[in-house]
Amino acid sequence: MLRRAGRRRGIETDAERIQQLFRGEAPRQLPLVEDAMGKQALALLLQLDAALRGGR
């Protein structure tokens, strides 16, 4: 992806750094907050899906 984005130098170093970020521990919210955020994200995805289907 980095090459396709036009990167030419330091690709291996950047790729390793990005992989480590995704493999690392992520900050967490309280379980109730995470559940609410998940429901909100799902609702937004359903709205986006409905909007895209309405355009057909």
C-alpha positions in Angstrom: 0.0 0.0 0.0 2.8 2.4 0.8 4.3 1.9 -2.7 0.9 2.4 -4.3 0.6 5.6 -2.3 3.8 6.9 -3.8 6.2 6.1 -1.0 9.7 5.3 -2.1 12.0 5.4 1.0 11.7 3.8 4.4 8.9 1.5 3.3 10.0 -1.5 5.3 10.5 0.6 8.5 7.1 2.3 8.1 5.4 -1.0 7.3 6.8 -2.6 10.5 5.8 0.4 12.6 2.2 0.3 11.3 2.0 -3.4 11.9 3.2 -2.9 15.5 0.5 -0.3 16.0 -2.2 -2.6 14.9 -0.9 -5.5 17.0 -0.6 -3.4 20.2 -3.0 -3.0 23.0 -5.7 -0.5 22.2 -7.2 1.9 24.8 -10.5 0.6 26.1 -13.7 2.2 27.4 -16.0 0.8 30.0 -17.9 -2.2 28.7 -21.3 -0.3 28.7 -19.7 2.5 26.7 -18.1 0.2 24.2 -21.5 -1.6 23.7 -23.2 1.8 23.1 -20.5 2.8 20.6 -20.9 -0.5 18.8 -24.7 0.0 18.6 -24.2 3.5 17.3 -21.7 2.4 14.7 -24.1 -0.4 13.5 -26.9 2.2 13.3 -24.8 4.5 11.1 -23.8 1.6 8.9 -27.5 0.6 8.4 -28.3 4.2 7.5 -25.5 4.3 5.0 -26.6 1.0 3.5 -30.2 2.3 3.3 -29.0 5.5 1.6 -27.0 3.6 -1.0 -29.8 1.2 -1.7 -32.2 4.1 -2.1 -30.1 5.5 -4.9 -30.6 2.5 -7.1 
